[in-house]
Amino acid sequence: MTNSTAFRVAGRTFAWVLGAVLIAAIAMTAWVGVRGLLAYTHLRDVQAEASSVRDDLTDPAAATTAIDEISVDTRAAESLTSDPIWQLAESLPWVGPQLEAVSTVAAAANQVVNTSLTPLTEVASSFELDALRAENGRIDLALFEELQAPATISAAGIAAASASIDNIDTAPLLAPVGDAVTQVADVLTEATEATSALARATVLLPSMLGADDARDYLVLFQNNAEWRSLGGIPGAMALIHTDDGEMSLAGQESSSDYPKYEESVLPLDDDVLAIYTDHPGKWIQNVTQVADFSVSGELARQMWALEHNGDEVDGVIALDPVALSYLLEATGPIELPTGDVLTSENAVQLLLNDVYLRYTVPAEQDAFFALAAASVFEALSDGSSDPVELVAALTKAGSENRLLMWSAVESEQTLIAETTLAGGLPITDEVTTSFGAYVNDGTGSKMDYYLDTDVAVQWDSCTLDESGLASGTATMTLTVTNNAPADAASLPDYITGGGNFGVPAGIARTVGYLYVPEHFELMDAVSTNEKGFGGASHDGRRVLSFSTDLASGESFTATVTARSTVPTGAELLVRQTPTIGDAYSEADFCA
């Protein structure tokens, strides 16, 4: 064979090989493209159907049917994105990461629907929310025991699926793909939180309701008209007894029944003493001054024991009139023995202001509070309240830190500590970065009914690392405004304080504690008064304290700026005192 012939043969061979490669590439592209389009269609159907399920969970059986329909699409989507050709294409530059992200999302969705949720859906198919309704003061605990294992298994599976999405490197992804991954990550994070909460509830509720032995719980009713860090002073108390699902009101008291103790009823940490002094351990009204309900709960429990011959409760629960107004949405209006009708619309005003205008004698005020509390408890335990509305009310109160819980049983407290019910210090971790803004009454009065707070947080500058953690500078701003009437000094002394604590009638004194996030250093702190700030630390968090006196129409603003020392969560939050208002600060995200 001549050289020219050899070259022609080699050329033809190369052309055929190149043509075959091109044809294979075109075929592979078409294969992946068509399957990708089909998978996208299935995932969009999943998204639409999942949204409708999430928006209406009042019928678990209907939700189960919808999930069965969703499972068809998730199986198809995973099948379309997991064949050998697709997997080979995932190794290609540029397009590979896009395909890998899509297949990971499809696999995670299919795992959640067809594996993780299966134990729960099997139970939910025959579940009715009416089963949560109390009958003759008793809740059937068998329901929670039936849900316990399925809920635990489902929570673990969904958490694993969520982790697989979180591990996707979004840096090389095109905007549409990256946005879709973020949306799925958010949905799975929400699902993880929900199923984890359900799993905890199925463990906690039976034991707390006396499944194994009778329990006693001290309930503190916080009064938001006289601020404390976690809400307000515990003005009224009740003892709830539980036994095998049955609940009964075993006693009621007022904070006026408790003395000032000569020294703290329990030893307080040096950090707590440096910020709050020993006042939380000497007055029942001050136990919620500490911005950590695990401390408040132990102090309240000890004070109860001191006044009741050493009897110790099994846990402490706190709620406020705003939370009570949410519960009234489930019970409906309640007529009190006084002739008043307590509703979700008037509860806050009636319990935090009108009662002090109507009754000037504290004992009469206490009697009214006792009647209201007993009437609401009866309505909740007689089975007439709507269970769907009740769950929604408790969820809303918990999310706003208006419902707090501490257990003397260590294993139960460990579970509570993972929730907003714990009322713990602001947490900074790999997901969130948290400031704290806590306000307290310094007037010895009920003037805080007329005060508003406005809290805002923002990243001033920030960058994200490859893990999605943020580094930068952040600012929190707190504004307190006195909206009392111009003639506030003429209000009853029980509202103004009557000058008994060195504050002129009509003036509202606020004492505040501003927490800088963990792993942040303080850069600047300014306020609109000339008093400046006190300084201390609390479990690794820098704390700034202030005091301000406000007349009607006046405002005070404090601004704190801090810089991260290590990367932290990209979601910037603030944990704040729940006041009468419902204006909670919005989160800011480093992007």
C-alpha positions in Angstrom: 0.0 0.0 0.0 1.4 3.3 -1.0 1.7 6.2 1.5 -1.1 8.1 -0.3 -3.4 5.1 0.0 -2.6 4.6 3.6 -3.3 8.3 4.3 -6.7 8.0 2.5 -7.6 4.9 4.6 -6.5 6.6 7.8 -8.4 9.7 6.9 -11.6 7.7 6.2 -11.1 5.8 9.4 -10.7 9.0 11.4 -13.7 10.5 9.7 -15.8 7.4 10.6 -14.6 7.5 14.2 -15.2 11.2 14.5 -18.6 10.8 12.9 -19.4 8.0 15.3 -18.3 10.0 18.2 -20.4 13.0 17.0 -23.4 10.8 16.5 -23.0 9.3 19.9 -22.5 12.7 21.5 -25.6 14.0 19.7 -27.6 10.9 20.7 -26.3 11.2 24.3 -27.3 14.9 24.3 -30.7 14.1 22.9 -31.2 11.2 25.4 -30.2 13.3 28.4 -32.1 16.3 27.1 -35.4 14.5 26.5 -35.1 12.6 29.8 -34.2 15.8 31.6 -37.3 17.6 30.1 -39.5 14.7 31.2 -38.0 14.7 34.7 -38.5 18.4 34.9 -42.2 18.0 34.0 -42.6 15.4 36.7 -40.8 17.5 39.4 -42.9 20.5 38.5 -46.0 18.4 39.1 -44.6 17.3 42.4 -44.0 20.9 43.4 -47.6 21.9 42.6 -49.2 19.0 44.3 -46.9 19.3 47.4 -47.8 22.9 47.8 -51.5 22.1 47.9 -50.9 19.4 50.4 -48.9 21.7 52.6 -51.6 24.4 52.4 -54.3 22.1 53.6 -53.3 19.5 56.2 -56.6 19.5 58.1 -57.4 16.1 56.6 -54.5 13.6 57.0 -56.4 11.0 55.0 -56.7 13.3 52.0 -53.0 14.3 52.3 -52.1 10.6 52.2 -54.0 10.2 48.9 -52.2 13.2 47.5 -48.8 11.7 48.5 -49.7 8.5 46.7 -50.3 10.5 43.6 -47.0 12.5 44.1 -45.1 9.2 44.4 -45.8 8.3 40.8 -44.0 11.5 39.6 -41.1 11.2 42.0 -40.4 7.6 40.9 -40.5 8.7 37.3 -38.2 11.7 37.9 -35.5 9.6 39.7 -35.7 6.8 37.0 -35.2 9.3 34.2 -32.1 10.9 35.9 -30.3 7.8 37.2 -29.6 5.6 34.1 -25.9 4.9 33.0 -25.9 7.5 30.2 -27.1 10.3 32.5 -24.5 9.3 35.1 -21.8 9.4 32.4 -22.9 12.8 31.4 -22.6 14.0 35.0 -18.8 13.7 34.6 -18.7 16.2 31.8 -17.5 19.8 32.4 -20.0 22.6 32.9 -23.1 20.5 32.1 -22.2 17.7 34.5 -22.8 19.7 37.8 -26.2 20.8 36.4 -27.2 17.2 35.7 -25.9 15.9 39.0 -27.9 18.6 40.9 -31.1 17.6 39.1 -30.5 13.8 39.8 -29.8 14.6 43.5 -33.0 16.6 43.8 -35.0 13.8 42.1 -33.5 11.1 44.3 -34.1 13.1 47.4 -37.7 13.8 46.5 -38.3 10.2 45.7 -36.7 9.1 49.0 -38.9 11.5 51.0 -42.2 10.5 49.3 -41.7 6.8 48.8 -39.6 5.8 51.8 -39.4 8.4 54.5 -43.0 9.4 54.6 -44.3 5.8 54.2 -44.5 5.0 57.9 -46.4 8.2 58.6 -48.8 7.9 55.7 -49.8 4.4 56.7 -50.9 5.7 60.1 -52.4 8.9 58.7 -54.6 7.1 56.3 -56.9 6.2 59.2 -56.1 9.2 61.4 -58.7 11.9 62.2 -57.7 15.2 63.9 -60.8 14.8 66.1 -58.9 12.1 67.9 -56.9 15.0 69.6 -60.1 16.4 71.1 -60.2 16.0 74.9 -63.2 14.1 76.3 -64.3 14.8 79.9 -60.9 16.4 80.5 -58.9 13.4 79.1 -56.8 12.9 75.9 -56.4 9.4 74.5 -52.7 8.8 74.8 -52.8 5.7 72.5 -52.8 8.0 69.5 -49.4 9.5 70.4 -48.0 6.0 71.1 -49.1 4.8 67.7 -47.5 7.8 66.0 -44.2 7.6 67.9 -42.2 5.0 65.9 -43.5 6.2 62.4 -42.8 9.8 63.2 -39.2 9.0 64.4 -38.4 7.0 61.3 -39.9 9.6 58.9 -38.0 12.4 60.6 -34.7 10.7 60.3 -35.3 9.9 56.6 -36.3 13.4 55.7 -33.3 14.8 57.6 -31.1 12.6 55.5 -32.7 13.7 52.2 -32.3 17.3 53.3 -28.6 16.8 54.1 -28.1 15.4 50.5 -29.5 18.6 49.1 -27.5 20.8 51.4 -24.3 19.1 50.2 -24.9 20.2 46.6 -22.2 22.7 45.5 -24.3 25.5 44.0 -21.3 27.6 42.9 -21.1 26.1 39.3 -24.9 25.9 38.8 -26.8 28.1 36.4 -29.2 30.5 38.0 -32.4 28.5 37.2 -30.9 25.2 38.6 -29.3 26.9 41.6 -32.6 28.6 42.4 -34.5 25.3 42.2 -32.0 23.6 44.5 -32.4 26.4 47.0 -36.2 26.1 46.9 -36.0 22.3 47.4 -33.5 22.8 50.3 -35.9 25.3 52.0 -38.9 22.9 51.6 -36.9 20.0 53.0 -35.6 22.1 55.9 -39.2 23.0 56.7 -40.3 19.3 56.4 -37.4 18.3 58.6 -38.4 20.7 61.3 -42.0 19.7 61.1 -41.4 15.9 61.3 -38.8 16.4 64.0 -41.2 18.4 66.0 -43.9 15.7 65.6 -41.4 13.0 66.7 -40.5 15.0 69.8 -44.2 15.6 70.6 -45.0 11.9 70.4 -42.3 11.2 72.9 -43.0 14.2 75.2 -46.7 14.5 75.4 -47.6 11.0 76.7 -45.1 11.3 79.6 -46.1 14.9 80.4 -49.8 13.9 80.4 -49.1 11.2 82.9 -48.8 8.0 80.8 -46.4 6.4 83.3 -47.1 8.3 86.5 -49.0 11.4 87.6 -47.4 14.8 86.9 -47.8 18.3 88.3 -46.9 21.4 86.3 -46.7 25.0 87.5 -48.1 27.4 84.9 -46.9 31.0 84.9 -49.1 33.6 83.3 -46.8 36.4 82.1 -48.1 39.9 82.2 -46.9 41.8 79.1 -48.0 45.1 80.7 -45.0 44.8 83.0 -42.1 43.6 80.8 -39.6 41.0 81.6 -37.0 39.6 79.2 -39.1 36.5 78.3 -42.4 38.4 78.2 -43.7 39.8 81.5 -43.9 39.3 85.2 -45.5 36.0 86.3 -48.6 37.7 87.8 -50.7 34.7 88.3 -50.0 31.0 88.6 -51.9 27.7 88.3 -51.1 24.1 89.1 -52.1 21.6 86.5 -52.3 17.9 87.4 -52.1 15.2 84.8 -52.7 11.4 85.1 -53.1 9.0 82.2 -54.1 11.7 79.9 -56.5 13.4 82.3 -55.9 17.0 83.1 -57.3 18.9 86.1 -56.8 22.4 87.6 -55.3 21.6 91.0 -54.7 25.1 92.3 -54.4 28.9 91.6 -52.2 31.6 93.1 -51.0 35.1 92.6 -47.5 36.5 92.7 -48.6 38.5 95.7 -48.7 35.2 97.6 -44.9 34.9 97.4 -42.5 36.9 99.6 -39.2 38.6 98.8 -36.6 36.0 99.7 -33.6 37.3 101.6 -31.2 35.6 99.2 -31.5 33.8 95.9 -33.5 30.6 96.3 -30.9 28.8 94.1 -27.2 29.6 93.3 -27.0 31.8 90.1 -24.1 31.7 87.7 -21.6 34.5 87.8 -22.7 35.6 84.3 -26.3 35.9 85.4 -25.4 37.8 88.5 -23.2 40.2 86.5 -26.1 41.1 84.2 -29.3 40.7 86.3 -27.9 40.7 89.8 -29.6 38.3 92.2 -33.2 39.8 91.7 -34.4 36.8 89.6 -33.8 34.5 92.5 -35.4 36.7 95.2 -38.8 37.6 93.6 -41.2 35.4 91.7 -42.0 38.4 89.6 -38.4 38.5 88.3 -37.7 34.8 87.4 -38.4 35.6 83.7 -36.0 38.5 83.8 -33.2 36.1 82.8 -33.3 35.5 79.0 -33.1 31.8 79.5 -36.2 29.9 80.6 -34.3 26.9 81.9 -33.1 29.2 84.6 -36.5 30.8 85.1 -38.2 27.3 85.4 -35.8 26.1 88.0 -36.2 29.2 90.1 -40.0 29.1 89.9 -40.0 25.5 90.8 -37.9 26.1 93.9 -40.0 29.0 95.0 -43.1 26.9 94.7 -41.5 24.2 96.8 -40.6 26.7 99.5 -44.2 27.9 99.8 -45.7 24.3 99.6 -43.9 22.3 102.2 -41.2 21.1 99.8 -43.6 19.7 97.1 -41.8 19.9 93.8 -43.5 20.2 90.4 -42.4 18.2 87.4 -42.1 21.1 85.1 -42.9 24.8 84.5 -44.9 26.3 81.6 -45.3 30.0 80.8 -47.7 31.8 78.5 -49.0 35.3 78.0 -52.4 36.9 77.2 -51.5 37.1 73.5 -51.0 33.3 73.5 -54.3 33.1 75.4 -56.0 35.1 72.6 -54.7 32.5 70.1 -56.2 29.7 72.2 -59.5 31.5 72.3 -59.7 31.2 68.5 -60.0 27.4 69.1 -62.4 27.6 72.0 -64.6 30.5 70.8 -65.9 33.2 73.1 -66.0 32.3 76.8 -68.5 33.9 79.2 -66.9 34.7 82.6 -68.9 34.6 85.9 -68.5 38.4 86.0 -70.6 38.7 82.9 -67.6 39.6 80.7 -67.2 37.7 77.4 -63.6 36.8 76.8 -62.7 36.6 73.1 -59.6 36.4 70.9 -60.2 40.1 70.0 -60.6 41.6 73.5 -58.5 39.2 75.7 -55.3 41.3 75.6 -56.9 44.6 76.4 -59.2 43.2 79.0 -56.5 41.3 80.9 -53.7 43.8 80.6 -55.4 47.2 80.9 -59.1 47.2 81.4 -58.9 45.1 84.6 -56.7 47.7 86.2 -59.0 50.6 85.3 -62.0 48.6 86.6 -60.5 47.2 89.9 -58.1 49.3 91.9 -57.7 46.7 94.7 -55.0 44.1 93.8 -57.0 41.3 95.4 -59.9 42.0 93.1 -57.6 42.0 90.1 -56.2 38.6 91.2 -59.7 37.2 91.6 -60.6 38.3 88.0 -57.4 36.7 86.6 -58.2 33.5 88.5 -61.7 33.4 87.0 -60.5 34.0 83.5 -57.8 31.3 83.8 -60.1 28.7 85.2 -62.7 29.4 82.5 -60.2 29.1 79.7 -58.9 25.8 81.2 -62.4 24.4 81.4 -63.1 25.3 77.8 -59.8 23.7 76.7 -60.4 20.5 78.6 -64.1 19.9 78.0 -63.6 18.8 74.4 -65.5 21.7 72.8 -62.4 23.4 71.2 -61.5 22.8 67.6 -58.4 20.5 67.6 -57.1 22.0 64.3 -57.4 25.5 65.6 -55.9 24.5 68.9 -52.8 23.0 67.2 -52.5 26.1 65.1 -52.8 28.3 68.1 -50.1 26.4 70.1 -47.8 26.4 67.1 -48.2 30.2 66.6 -47.6 30.9 70.3 -44.5 28.7 70.3 -43.0 30.3 67.2 -43.4 33.7 68.9 -41.8 32.6 72.1 -45.1 33.2 73.9 -45.3 29.5 75.1 -42.3 28.3 77.1 -41.6 25.0 78.8 -39.1 23.5 81.2 -39.0 20.0 82.5 -37.4 18.7 85.6 -37.0 15.3 83.8 -33.6 15.5 82.1 -34.5 13.4 79.1 -37.5 15.5 78.4 -35.7 18.8 78.9 -33.1 17.5 76.3 -35.9 17.2 73.7 -37.5 20.6 74.7 -34.1 22.3 74.4 -34.2 21.6 70.6 -37.3 23.7 70.2 -38.5 27.3 70.5 -40.4 26.2 73.6 -37.2 26.1 75.5 -36.9 29.9 75.6 -33.1 29.7 75.5 -30.4 32.2 74.7 -29.9 33.4 71.1 -28.2 30.6 69.2 -25.6 31.1 66.5 -24.7 28.0 64.5 -24.1 26.9 60.9 -27.6 27.9 59.9 -28.4 31.1 61.8 -26.7 34.1 63.4 -28.7 35.5 66.3 -28.8 38.8 68.2 -30.9 39.2 71.3 -33.1 42.2 72.3 -34.7 42.0 75.7 -36.7 44.7 77.5 -37.8 44.9 81.2 -40.0 47.3 83.1 -38.1 49.5 85.6 -41.1 51.5 86.8 -42.8 48.9 88.9 -46.0 49.5 87.0 -48.2 48.4 84.1 -47.1 51.2 81.8 -45.6 48.8 79.2 -49.1 48.2 77.9 -48.6 51.5 76.2 -45.1 50.9 74.9 -44.0 49.5 71.5 -40.7 48.0 70.4 -39.3 47.8 66.9 -36.3 45.6 66.3 -34.4 45.2 63.0 -31.3 43.3 61.9 -29.2 43.5 58.8 -26.0 42.3 57.2 -24.0 45.5 56.5 -21.5 43.5 54.5 -20.9 39.8 54.2 -19.4 37.0 52.1 -20.2 33.4 51.8 -17.6 30.6 51.8 -17.9 27.3 49.9 -19.9 25.8 52.7 -22.5 28.6 52.7 -21.3 30.1 55.9 -21.2 33.9 56.3 -18.5 36.3 57.5 -19.0 40.0 57.8 -20.5 42.9 59.8 -24.1 43.0 61.1 -26.2 45.6 62.9 -29.2 45.3 65.3 -31.4 48.3 66.0 -34.0 48.5 68.9 -36.5 51.3 69.2 -38.8 51.7 72.3 -41.7 54.2 72.0 -44.1 55.4 74.7 -47.6 55.7 73.2 -49.3 56.4 76.5 -51.9 59.2 76.6 -50.6 62.7 77.3 -52.3 62.7 80.7 -50.8 59.3 81.6 -49.9 60.7 85.1 -53.6 60.7 85.9 -54.0 57.0 85.3 -54.5 54.7 88.4 -51.4 54.3 90.6 -51.3 50.6 89.9 -50.8 51.4 86.2 -48.3 54.3 86.6 -46.5 52.9 89.7 -47.4 56.1 91.5 -43.8 57.1 91.9 -43.2 54.3 94.4 -40.0 53.2 92.7 -38.5 56.6 92.0 -40.0 57.1 88.6 -42.5 59.9 88.3 -46.1 58.9 87.4 -46.7 58.9 83.7 -43.0 58.1 82.9 -42.0 54.6 81.7 -38.6 53.3 82.6 -37.2 50.5 80.4 -34.2 48.4 81.2 -32.8 46.5 78.3 -30.2 43.8 77.5 -28.8 43.5 74.0 -27.0 40.3 73.1 -24.3 40.2 70.5 -24.1 36.9 68.5 -21.7 34.2 69.6 -18.4 34.4 67.7 -18.9 38.1 67.0 -16.9 41.0 68.4 -18.5 44.4 69.2 -17.6 47.2 66.9 -19.9 50.0 67.9 -22.9 50.7 70.2 -24.8 54.0 70.2 -28.0 55.2 71.7 -30.2 58.3 71.7 -29.7 59.0 75.4 -26.5 60.0 77.2 -26.3 57.2 79.7 -24.3 54.8 77.6 -24.2 51.0 78.1 -23.2 48.6 80.8 -21.2 45.6 79.7 -21.0 41.9 80.6 -21.0 38.4 78.9 -23.4 35.5 79.0 -22.2 32.0 77.9 -19.9 33.5 75.3 -22.1 36.3 74.2 -21.3 40.0 74.7 -24.2 41.7 76.5 -24.9 45.5 76.6 -27.4 46.8 79.1 -29.2 50.2 79.1 -31.8 52.2 81.0 -34.1 54.8 79.5 -37.0 57.0 80.9 -39.7 57.9 78.3 -42.5 60.4 78.6 -45.6 60.1 76.4 -44.6 60.4 72.7 -40.9 59.9 73.3 -38.7 57.2 71.8 -35.3 55.6 72.5 -33.1 53.9 70.0 -30.1 51.7 70.5 -27.9 50.5 67.6 -25.3 47.7 68.0 -22.8 46.7 65.3 -20.6 43.6 65.5 -18.2 41.7 63.3 -17.8 37.9 63.0 -14.6 36.3 64.1 -15.5 32.9 62.5 -18.0 32.0 59.7 -21.5 31.5 61.0 -25.0 30.9 59.7 -26.1 33.1 56.7 -29.6 33.8 58.2 -29.4 36.8 60.5 -32.1 36.8 63.3 -32.9 38.4 66.5 -34.6 36.8 69.5 -36.6 39.4 71.3 -39.0 39.9 74.2 -42.6 39.0 73.1 -44.6 42.2 73.8 -48.3 43.0 73.1 -47.5 44.0 69.5 -47.1 41.4 66.7 -44.3 43.2 64.8 -41.5 40.7 64.8 -38.3 41.6 63.0 -37.7 39.9 59.6 -34.6 37.8 59.0 -31.8 39.1 56.7 -29.8 36.7 54.5 -26.2 37.0 53.4 -26.2 36.4 49.7 
